[in-house]
Structure formats: C-alpha cells, structure tokens
Amino acid sequence: MGHSVSATVQTGHTAGVEVLVDGKATGYATTHDDHPVTVHVELPTDPPTQVAVRATPGPGVPRCFLEPTGAEPQVMSPRSY
C-alpha cells in the first residue's frame, strides 16, 4: 500500500483505539471491556483508499488487524512500550 498504518490500544474498562496513517492521527474509537472495535480510515492515495483497523483490546495482549477493502485482513505486529 505504501503507507504506514499503526494503532495504539489503551486498555481498561473503557478501551480507546487511535489509528495513525503516516504518523498522523486519522481515527479514534472507544469500546467497553474487551469488546472488539473497528476504526475506519482513509489512506491518502488518489483516489483515497478506505481501510479499517479492527482491534480487540483483550483479554491479554491487544490484537489488531488491517482490513483493506476487497482484500484479506492482515495482522498488525504488536509493539510494547
């Protein structure tokens, strides 16, 4: 795709997921407990490309998938802080 897509998952009773495209915050969503949440964002292509990031805050290590339109979901590699 040629763009950097990353997600920060803040866990807790109300979990927050922030999605960055090329280092810029482009989407944010919250969910309760360990319920999955999907954040829809656009890649800055011509024309813009719609993608989604599906995040599951827990239990355990958060898991994120990049879901491009019309393609197989890709696992996003976790990184510790």
TORLOLUM-576924 format. One record per residue: y, z, x of N, C-alpha, C, O in turn; residue number from 1. Coordinates in Angstrom, 1 decimal, decimal comma. Atoms other than C-alpha are relative to their C-alpha. Example, Ala and Ser with C-alpha at 12.3 -4.5 7.8 and 13.67 -1.06 7.14 Angstrom:
+--------+--------+--------+--------+--------+--------+--------+--------+--------+--------+--------+--------+-----+
|     ny |     nz |     nx |    cay |    caz |    cax |     cy |     cz |     cx |     oy |     oz |     ox | seq |
+--------+--------+--------+--------+--------+--------+--------+--------+--------+--------+--------+--------+-----+
|   -1,2 |    0,0 |    0,9 |   -4,5 |    7,8 |   12,3 |    1,2 |    0,0 |    0,9 |    1,2 |    0,7 |    1,9 |   1 |
|   -1,1 |    0,0 |   -0,9 |   -1,1 |    7,1 |   13,7 |    1,1 |    0,8 |   -0,8 |    2,2 |    0,9 |   -0,3 |   2 |
+--------+--------+--------+--------+--------+--------+--------+--------+--------+--------+--------+--------+-----+
//
This chain:
+--------+--------+--------+--------+--------+--------+--------+--------+--------+--------+--------+--------+-----+
|     ny |     nz |     nx |    cay |    caz |    cax |     cy |     cz |     cx |     oy |     oz |     ox | seq |
+--------+--------+--------+--------+--------+--------+--------+--------+--------+--------+--------+--------+-----+
|   -1,2 |    0,0 |    0,8 |    0,0 |    0,0 |    0,0 |    1,3 |    0,0 |    0,9 |    2,3 |   -0,5 |    0,4 |   1 |
|   -1,1 |    0,0 |   -0,9 |    2,3 |    0,5 |    3,0 |    1,0 |    1,1 |   -0,2 |    2,1 |    1,1 |    0,3 |   2 |
|   -0,9 |   -1,1 |    0,2 |    3,9 |    3,7 |    1,7 |   -0,7 |    1,3 |    0,1 |   -1,9 |    1,4 |   -0,1 |   3 |
|    0,6 |   -1,3 |   -0,2 |    3,4 |    7,4 |    2,4 |    0,1 |    0,7 |   -1,4 |    1,2 |    0,8 |   -1,9 |   4 |
|    0,0 |   -0,8 |    1,2 |    2,4 |    9,4 |   -0,7 |   -0,6 |    1,4 |    0,3 |   -1,8 |    1,4 |    0,8 |   5 |
|    0,6 |   -1,3 |   -0,2 |    1,9 |   13,2 |   -0,4 |    0,4 |    0,9 |   -1,2 |    1,3 |    0,6 |   -1,9 |   6 |
|   -0,2 |   -1,0 |    1,1 |    1,6 |   16,1 |   -2,8 |    0,0 |    1,4 |    0,5 |   -0,9 |    1,7 |    1,4 |   7 |
|    0,0 |   -1,4 |   -0,4 |    2,5 |   19,7 |   -2,4 |   -0,5 |    0,8 |   -1,3 |    0,2 |    0,6 |   -2,4 |   8 |
|    0,5 |   -0,7 |    1,1 |    0,5 |   22,0 |   -4,7 |    0,3 |    1,5 |    0,2 |   -0,2 |    2,1 |    1,1 |   9 |
|   -0,3 |   -1,4 |    0,0 |    1,9 |   25,5 |   -5,4 |   -0,9 |    0,7 |   -1,0 |   -0,8 |    0,4 |   -2,2 |  10 |
|    1,0 |   -0,6 |    1,0 |   -0,9 |   27,7 |   -6,9 |    0,6 |    1,3 |   -0,5 |    1,6 |    1,8 |   -0,1 |  11 |
|   -0,4 |   -1,2 |    0,7 |   -0,6 |   30,7 |   -9,1 |   -0,3 |   -0,1 |   -1,5 |   -0,9 |   -1,1 |   -1,9 |  12 |
|    0,1 |    0,0 |    1,4 |   -0,5 |   31,5 |  -12,8 |    0,6 |   -1,3 |   -0,6 |   -0,1 |   -2,0 |   -1,4 |  13 |
|   -0,6 |    1,3 |    0,3 |    1,9 |   28,5 |  -13,2 |    0,0 |   -0,8 |    1,3 |    0,8 |   -0,5 |    2,2 |  14 |
|    0,1 |    0,8 |   -1,3 |    1,0 |   25,9 |  -10,6 |    1,0 |   -1,1 |   -0,1 |    1,2 |   -1,7 |   -1,2 |  15 |
|   -0,9 |    1,1 |   -0,1 |    3,5 |   23,3 |   -9,5 |   -0,5 |   -1,1 |    0,9 |   -1,0 |   -0,8 |    2,0 |  16 |
|    0,4 |    1,1 |   -0,8 |    2,8 |   19,9 |   -8,1 |    1,3 |   -0,9 |    0,2 |    1,8 |   -1,4 |   -0,7 |  17 |
|   -1,1 |    0,9 |   -0,4 |    5,5 |   17,9 |   -6,2 |   -0,5 |   -1,1 |    0,7 |   -1,3 |   -1,0 |    1,7 |  18 |
|    0,5 |    1,3 |   -0,7 |    4,9 |   14,3 |   -5,2 |    1,2 |   -0,6 |    0,8 |    2,3 |   -0,8 |    0,2 |  19 |
|   -1,0 |    0,7 |   -0,9 |    6,8 |   12,7 |   -2,3 |   -0,5 |   -1,4 |    0,3 |   -1,7 |   -1,6 |    0,6 |  20 |
|    0,3 |    1,4 |   -0,4 |    6,9 |    8,9 |   -1,7 |    1,0 |   -0,3 |    1,1 |    2,2 |   -0,2 |    1,0 |  21 |
|   -0,8 |    0,3 |   -1,2 |    8,1 |    8,0 |    1,8 |    1,0 |    1,2 |    0,3 |    2,1 |    1,0 |    0,7 |  22 |
|   -0,7 |   -1,2 |   -0,3 |    9,3 |   11,6 |    2,2 |    1,1 |    0,4 |   -1,0 |    1,7 |    1,4 |   -0,8 |  23 |
|   -1,0 |   -0,3 |    1,1 |   11,5 |   11,6 |   -1,0 |   -0,8 |    0,6 |   -1,2 |   -1,7 |    0,0 |   -1,7 |  24 |
|    0,6 |   -0,5 |    1,2 |   10,6 |   13,8 |   -4,0 |    0,2 |   -0,9 |   -1,1 |    1,4 |   -1,3 |   -1,4 |  25 |
|   -0,1 |    0,9 |    1,0 |    9,8 |   11,5 |   -6,8 |   -0,6 |    0,4 |   -1,3 |   -0,5 |   -0,2 |   -2,4 |  26 |
|    0,7 |   -0,5 |    1,2 |    7,8 |   13,5 |   -9,3 |   -0,4 |    1,5 |    0,1 |   -0,6 |    2,0 |    1,2 |  27 |
|    0,3 |   -1,4 |    0,0 |    7,1 |   17,1 |  -10,3 |   -0,6 |    0,3 |   -1,4 |   -0,2 |   -0,2 |   -2,4 |  28 |
|    0,6 |   -0,4 |    1,2 |    4,9 |   18,7 |  -12,9 |   -0,6 |    1,4 |    0,2 |   -0,9 |    1,8 |    1,3 |  29 |
|    0,6 |   -1,3 |    0,0 |    3,6 |   22,2 |  -13,8 |   -1,2 |    0,0 |   -0,9 |   -1,4 |   -0,8 |   -1,8 |  30 |
|    1,2 |   -0,2 |    0,8 |    0,3 |   23,4 |  -15,2 |   -0,3 |    1,5 |    0,1 |    0,2 |    2,2 |    0,9 |  31 |
|    0,3 |   -1,4 |    0,0 |   -1,2 |   26,8 |  -16,0 |   -1,4 |    0,2 |    0,5 |   -2,3 |   -0,6 |    0,3 |  32 |
|    1,2 |   -0,4 |   -0,6 |   -4,0 |   28,5 |  -14,1 |   -0,5 |   -1,2 |    0,8 |    0,2 |   -1,6 |    1,7 |  33 |
|    0,6 |    1,0 |   -0,9 |   -6,4 |   25,9 |  -12,6 |   -0,1 |   -1,3 |   -0,8 |   -1,0 |   -2,2 |   -0,4 |  34 |
|    0,1 |    1,2 |    0,8 |   -5,9 |   23,1 |  -15,2 |    0,6 |   -1,2 |    0,8 |    1,6 |   -1,1 |    1,4 |  35 |
|   -0,5 |    1,2 |   -0,7 |   -5,5 |   19,6 |  -13,7 |    1,3 |   -0,5 |   -0,6 |    1,6 |   -0,3 |   -1,8 |  36 |
|   -1,2 |    0,6 |    0,5 |   -2,2 |   17,8 |  -14,0 |    0,2 |   -1,4 |    0,7 |   -0,2 |   -1,5 |    1,8 |  37 |
|   -0,2 |    1,3 |   -0,5 |   -1,2 |   14,2 |  -13,5 |    1,5 |   -0,3 |    0,1 |    2,3 |    0,0 |   -0,8 |  38 |
|   -1,4 |    0,3 |   -0,2 |    2,2 |   13,2 |  -12,0 |    0,1 |   -1,6 |    0,2 |   -0,5 |   -2,1 |    1,2 |  39 |
|   -0,2 |    1,5 |   -0,1 |    3,3 |    9,5 |  -12,5 |    1,2 |   -0,3 |    0,9 |    2,3 |    0,3 |    0,6 |  40 |
|   -1,1 |    0,3 |   -0,9 |    5,5 |    8,0 |   -9,8 |    0,0 |   -1,5 |    0,2 |   -1,0 |   -2,2 |   -0,1 |  41 |
|   -0,1 |    1,5 |   -0,4 |    6,6 |    4,5 |   -8,6 |    0,1 |   -0,1 |    1,5 |    0,8 |    0,7 |    2,1 |  42 |
|   -0,2 |    0,4 |   -1,4 |    6,2 |    3,0 |   -5,2 |    1,2 |   -1,0 |    0,1 |    1,3 |   -1,9 |   -0,8 |  43 |
|   -1,2 |    0,9 |   -0,1 |    9,4 |    1,2 |   -4,0 |   -0,4 |   -1,4 |    0,5 |    0,0 |   -1,8 |    1,6 |  44 |
|    0,3 |    1,4 |   -0,3 |    7,9 |   -2,3 |   -4,0 |    0,8 |   -0,9 |   -0,9 |    1,5 |   -0,4 |   -1,7 |  45 |
|   -0,7 |    1,0 |    0,8 |    9,2 |   -5,5 |   -5,5 |   -1,0 |   -0,8 |   -0,8 |   -1,5 |   -1,7 |   -0,1 |  46 |
|   -0,5 |   -1,0 |    0,9 |    8,5 |   -5,1 |   -8,4 |   -0,6 |    1,4 |    0,3 |   -1,7 |    1,4 |    1,0 |  47 |
|    0,5 |   -1,3 |   -0,2 |    7,9 |   -1,3 |   -8,4 |   -1,5 |    0,1 |   -0,5 |   -1,8 |   -0,5 |   -1,5 |  48 |
|    1,4 |   -0,1 |    0,3 |    4,2 |   -0,3 |   -8,4 |   -0,2 |    1,4 |   -0,6 |    0,2 |    2,4 |    0,0 |  49 |
|    0,3 |   -1,3 |    0,6 |    3,1 |    2,5 |  -10,8 |   -1,3 |    0,6 |    0,6 |   -2,3 |   -0,1 |    0,7 |  50 |
|    1,2 |   -0,7 |   -0,4 |    0,7 |    5,1 |   -9,4 |    0,0 |    1,4 |   -0,6 |    1,1 |    1,8 |   -1,1 |  51 |
|    0,0 |   -1,3 |    0,5 |   -0,4 |    8,5 |  -10,4 |   -0,7 |    0,9 |    1,0 |   -1,6 |    0,4 |    1,8 |  52 |
|    0,7 |   -0,9 |   -0,8 |   -1,4 |   11,6 |   -8,5 |   -0,6 |    1,1 |   -0,9 |    0,2 |    1,7 |   -1,7 |  53 |
|    0,7 |   -1,0 |    0,8 |   -4,0 |   13,8 |  -10,2 |   -0,3 |    1,2 |    0,9 |   -1,0 |    1,1 |    1,8 |  54 |
|    0,2 |   -1,2 |   -0,8 |   -4,0 |   17,4 |   -8,9 |   -0,7 |    1,1 |   -0,8 |   -0,5 |    1,3 |   -2,0 |  55 |
|    0,7 |   -1,1 |    0,6 |   -6,4 |   20,2 |   -9,6 |    0,3 |    1,2 |    0,9 |   -0,2 |    1,3 |    2,1 |  56 |
|   -0,4 |   -1,1 |   -0,8 |   -4,9 |   23,5 |   -8,3 |   -1,1 |    0,9 |    0,5 |   -1,0 |    1,5 |    1,6 |  57 |
|    1,1 |   -0,9 |   -0,4 |   -8,2 |   25,4 |   -8,1 |   -1,1 |   -0,1 |   -1,0 |   -1,1 |   -1,0 |   -1,8 |  58 |
|    0,1 |   -1,2 |   -1,0 |  -10,4 |   27,3 |   -8,0 |   -0,2 |   -0,5 |    1,4 |   -0,7 |   -1,6 |    1,6 |  59 |
|    0,1 |    0,3 |   -1,4 |  -10,4 |   27,3 |   -4,3 |    1,1 |   -0,9 |    0,5 |    2,2 |   -0,7 |    0,1 |  60 |
|   -1,0 |    0,9 |   -0,6 |   -8,6 |   24,6 |   -2,3 |    0,4 |   -1,1 |   -1,0 |   -0,4 |   -1,7 |   -1,7 |  61 |
|   -0,4 |    1,0 |    0,9 |   -6,4 |   22,3 |   -4,4 |   -0,5 |   -1,4 |    0,4 |   -0,7 |   -1,7 |    1,6 |  62 |
|    0,5 |    1,4 |   -0,2 |   -7,7 |   18,7 |   -4,8 |    1,0 |   -1,0 |   -0,6 |    1,5 |   -0,7 |   -1,7 |  63 |
|   -0,9 |    1,0 |    0,5 |   -5,5 |   15,6 |   -5,2 |   -0,6 |   -1,4 |    0,2 |   -1,3 |   -1,6 |    1,2 |  64 |
|    0,5 |    1,4 |    0,0 |   -6,4 |   12,0 |   -6,0 |    1,2 |   -0,9 |   -0,2 |    2,0 |   -0,7 |   -1,2 |  65 |
|   -1,0 |    1,0 |    0,2 |   -4,1 |    9,0 |   -5,7 |   -0,7 |   -1,0 |   -0,9 |   -1,7 |   -1,5 |   -0,6 |  66 |
|    0,6 |    1,0 |    1,0 |   -4,8 |    6,7 |   -8,7 |    0,9 |   -1,2 |   -0,2 |    1,8 |   -1,2 |   -1,1 |  67 |
|   -0,8 |    1,2 |    0,2 |   -3,3 |    3,3 |   -8,3 |   -0,5 |   -0,8 |   -1,3 |   -1,6 |   -0,7 |   -1,6 |  68 |
|    0,4 |    0,8 |    1,3 |   -3,2 |    1,1 |  -11,5 |   -1,0 |   -1,1 |    0,4 |   -0,7 |   -1,9 |    1,3 |  69 |
|    1,0 |    1,1 |   -0,2 |   -6,3 |   -1,1 |  -11,6 |   -0,8 |    0,1 |    1,2 |   -1,5 |   -0,8 |    1,6 |  70 |
|    0,8 |   -0,2 |   -1,2 |   -7,9 |    0,4 |   -8,5 |   -0,8 |    1,4 |   -0,1 |   -0,4 |    2,2 |   -0,9 |  71 |
|    0,8 |   -1,3 |    0,0 |  -10,4 |    3,2 |   -7,7 |    0,9 |    1,1 |    0,6 |    1,7 |    0,9 |    1,5 |  72 |
|   -0,7 |   -1,2 |   -0,5 |   -8,9 |    6,7 |   -7,2 |   -0,4 |    0,3 |    1,5 |   -1,5 |    0,1 |    1,9 |  73 |
|    0,2 |   -0,4 |   -1,4 |   -8,5 |    7,8 |   -3,5 |    0,2 |    1,4 |    0,2 |    1,2 |    2,0 |   -0,3 |  74 |
|   -0,1 |   -1,4 |   -0,3 |   -9,0 |   11,3 |   -2,3 |    1,2 |    0,1 |    1,0 |    1,3 |   -0,6 |    2,0 |  75 |
|   -1,1 |   -0,3 |   -0,9 |   -5,8 |   12,6 |   -0,7 |   -0,4 |    1,2 |    1,0 |   -0,9 |    2,2 |    0,5 |  76 |
|    0,5 |   -1,0 |   -1,0 |   -6,6 |   14,6 |    2,5 |    0,8 |    1,3 |   -0,1 |    2,1 |    1,2 |   -0,1 |  77 |
|   -0,8 |   -1,3 |    0,0 |   -5,7 |   18,3 |    2,3 |    0,5 |    0,4 |    1,3 |   -0,1 |    0,0 |    2,4 |  78 |
|   -0,6 |   -0,6 |   -1,3 |   -3,4 |   19,9 |    4,9 |    0,4 |    1,4 |   -0,3 |    1,0 |    1,7 |   -1,3 |  79 |
|   -0,4 |   -1,5 |    0,1 |   -3,0 |   23,6 |    5,5 |    1,4 |    0,1 |    0,5 |    1,9 |   -0,6 |    1,3 |  80 |
|   -1,3 |   -0,3 |   -0,5 |    0,4 |   25,1 |    6,0 |   -0,1 |    1,1 |    1,0 |    0,9 |    1,6 |    1,6 |  81 |
+--------+--------+--------+--------+--------+--------+--------+--------+--------+--------+--------+--------+-----+
//
